[in-house]
Amino acid sequence: MKTTEMIDELAGELTPDKGLDSLSRFLLKCVLACMLILGLSLFILPIRDNLEVKLSEARFAFESLLWVVIAFLSGIVAYKSSIPGMPVKVPVTAAKIVFSVLLLVILSGGLEVSLWADFQKEMDMSRSWCGPIILIIGTLGTVGLFQWAKKLAPTNYNRTGFWMATSASCLGSVAMQFVCAHDTATHLYLLHVLPTLLLGIIGSLAANKLLRW
């Protein structure tokens, strides 16, 4: 059998590859998925009573925007981390800077005089349900991103998993901006920021097993 005939026979049943999504196409898909998940979340969860008032506050708008920007930048890092040789330094640095700004904006809301008493108050079930919801929304988004990344060739599994999970969990934190009526710094740090970072760490660890090729 000639070489060309052998190649034709072996490749005859193969289907053409659709090719890699461009960054803009990837982000467009993420935006559409985010809108769907956010829409479902806000349809299922009760909207905060003071939302109309909060929407008129510059701090609330800026804080919400920062969560969106972090999700966007984390998505860019996740995309670049899934393709060997793609530079990630600029979006990683930008994400860290924006996250630091977010922490300062939250802190500007003020801390309670007694941190321990405030911590105990935040652990009450009537106030602490934000964290689990953020984790659930983030996990759903992470699963979808992992399925996409498995088609590629990420070489740094920890980094890819961390930024994918962080991007997805930020979506949960965005949803909580419209649902959770508790604005104290302690509450936001414990039950909005911490779950986001926690899922990022879990995603980093899980990626070592789930994204290997």
C-alpha positions in Angstrom: 0.0 0.0 0.0 1.3 3.4 -0.9 2.0 6.0 1.8 -0.7 8.4 0.4 -3.3 5.6 0.3 -2.4 4.6 3.9 -2.8 8.1 5.1 -6.2 8.5 3.3 -7.4 5.2 4.9 -6.3 6.1 8.4 -7.6 9.7 8.2 -10.8 8.8 6.3 -13.0 8.6 9.5 -11.6 11.7 11.2 -13.8 14.7 11.5 -12.3 18.2 10.8 -11.2 20.1 13.9 -13.2 23.3 14.5 -10.1 25.1 15.6 -9.3 27.2 18.7 -11.6 30.0 19.8 -10.0 33.4 19.5 -9.8 35.4 22.8 -12.7 37.6 21.7 -14.9 34.6 20.8 -14.0 32.9 24.1 -14.9 36.1 26.0 -18.1 36.5 24.1 -19.1 32.9 25.0 -18.3 33.6 28.6 -20.3 36.8 28.6 -23.4 35.0 27.2 -22.9 32.1 29.7 -22.5 34.7 32.6 -25.7 36.5 31.5 -27.6 33.2 31.5 -26.3 32.1 34.9 -26.8 35.6 36.5 -30.3 35.7 35.0 -31.2 32.3 36.5 -29.6 33.2 39.8 -31.5 36.5 40.1 -34.7 34.7 39.0 -34.4 32.1 41.7 -32.9 34.2 44.6 -34.7 37.0 46.3 -33.6 40.5 45.3 -32.4 42.8 48.1 -35.1 45.2 49.4 -32.8 48.2 49.1 -31.5 47.6 45.6 -33.1 50.7 44.2 -31.3 52.8 46.8 -28.0 51.0 46.4 -28.0 51.4 42.6 -27.8 55.2 43.1 -24.7 54.9 45.3 -21.3 55.4 43.7 -19.6 53.0 46.0 -22.0 50.1 45.3 -21.6 50.7 41.5 -17.8 50.8 41.7 -17.7 47.7 43.9 -19.9 45.8 41.5 -17.8 47.0 38.5 -14.6 45.8 40.2 -16.1 42.3 40.6 -17.0 42.2 36.9 -13.5 43.4 35.9 -11.8 40.8 38.1 -14.0 38.1 36.5 -13.1 39.4 33.0 -9.3 39.6 33.7 -9.3 36.2 35.4 -11.1 34.8 32.3 -8.3 36.2 30.1 -5.6 34.6 32.3 -7.5 31.3 32.2 -7.7 31.5 28.4 -4.0 32.3 28.0 -3.0 29.7 30.5 -4.8 27.0 28.5 -2.6 27.6 25.5 1.2 26.8 25.7 3.4 29.8 25.2 0.8 32.5 25.8 2.0 35.4 28.0 -0.1 36.0 31.2 2.0 38.5 33.2 0.0 41.6 32.2 -3.5 40.3 32.9 -2.3 38.6 36.1 -0.8 41.8 37.4 -3.9 43.8 36.4 -6.2 41.3 38.2 -4.1 41.5 41.3 -4.2 45.3 41.2 -8.0 45.5 40.7 -8.5 42.9 43.5 -6.4 45.0 45.9 -8.5 48.1 45.0 -11.7 46.0 45.7 -10.4 45.1 49.1 -9.7 48.8 49.9 -13.2 49.8 48.6 -14.8 47.2 50.9 -12.7 48.4 53.8 -13.9 51.9 53.2 -17.3 50.7 54.3 -15.8 50.4 57.8 -15.2 47.6 60.3 -17.0 47.0 63.5 -15.3 48.0 66.8 -15.5 44.4 68.1 -14.3 42.1 65.3 -15.0 38.9 67.2 -18.6 39.9 68.0 -19.0 40.9 64.3 -17.5 37.6 63.2 -20.0 35.7 65.4 -22.8 37.7 64.0 -21.8 36.9 60.4 -21.8 33.2 61.2 -25.5 33.3 61.9 -27.4 31.3 59.2 -29.6 34.3 58.3 -26.4 36.1 57.1 -24.0 33.4 56.1 -25.8 31.8 53.2 -24.0 34.1 50.7 -20.8 32.0 50.8 -22.4 28.7 49.9 -24.4 30.3 47.0 -21.2 31.9 45.6 -19.5 28.5 45.8 -22.4 26.8 44.0 -22.5 29.4 41.2 -18.7 29.4 40.9 -18.6 25.6 40.8 -21.1 25.5 37.9 -19.0 28.0 35.9 -15.8 26.2 36.7 -17.1 22.9 35.5 -17.9 24.5 32.1 -14.5 26.2 31.9 -12.7 22.9 32.7 -14.6 21.1 30.0 -13.4 23.8 27.5 -9.8 23.7 28.8 -9.6 19.9 28.4 -9.8 20.3 24.6 -6.6 22.4 24.7 -3.2 21.8 26.2 -2.7 23.7 29.5 0.8 23.2 30.9 0.4 25.0 34.2 -2.5 23.2 35.7 -2.5 25.0 39.0 -2.6 28.4 37.4 -5.2 27.5 34.9 -7.5 26.0 37.5 -7.1 28.8 39.9 -8.0 31.6 37.4 -10.8 29.6 35.9 -12.4 29.0 39.3 -11.7 32.6 40.4 -13.4 34.0 37.3 -16.4 31.8 37.8 -16.7 32.5 41.5 -16.5 36.3 40.9 -19.7 35.8 38.9 -21.3 34.5 42.1 -20.1 37.5 43.9 -21.6 39.8 41.3 -24.9 38.1 41.8 -24.7 38.6 45.5 -24.4 42.3 45.0 -28.0 42.3 43.9 -29.2 39.8 46.5 -27.3 40.3 49.7 -28.3 43.3 51.8 -25.4 43.1 54.2 -22.6 45.6 53.4 -20.3 45.6 56.3 -16.6 45.0 55.6 -16.5 41.9 57.8 -19.4 40.3 56.0 -18.0 41.0 52.6 -14.6 39.8 53.4 -15.8 36.6 55.1 -18.7 35.6 52.9 -18.0 37.2 49.5 -14.2 37.5 49.1 -13.1 34.4 51.1 -15.4 32.0 49.2 -14.1 33.4 45.9 -10.5 32.8 46.9 -11.4 29.4 48.4 -12.9 28.2 45.2 -9.8 29.5 43.3 -7.6 27.3 45.5 -9.9 24.3 45.1 -9.9 24.8 41.3 -6.1 25.0 41.4 -5.9 21.6 43.2 -8.6 20.0 41.1 -7.0 21.0 37.8 -3.9 18.9 38.6 -6.1 15.8 38.1 -8.9 17.0 35.8 -6.9 19.0 33.2 -3.9 16.6 32.7 -3.5 15.4 29.1 
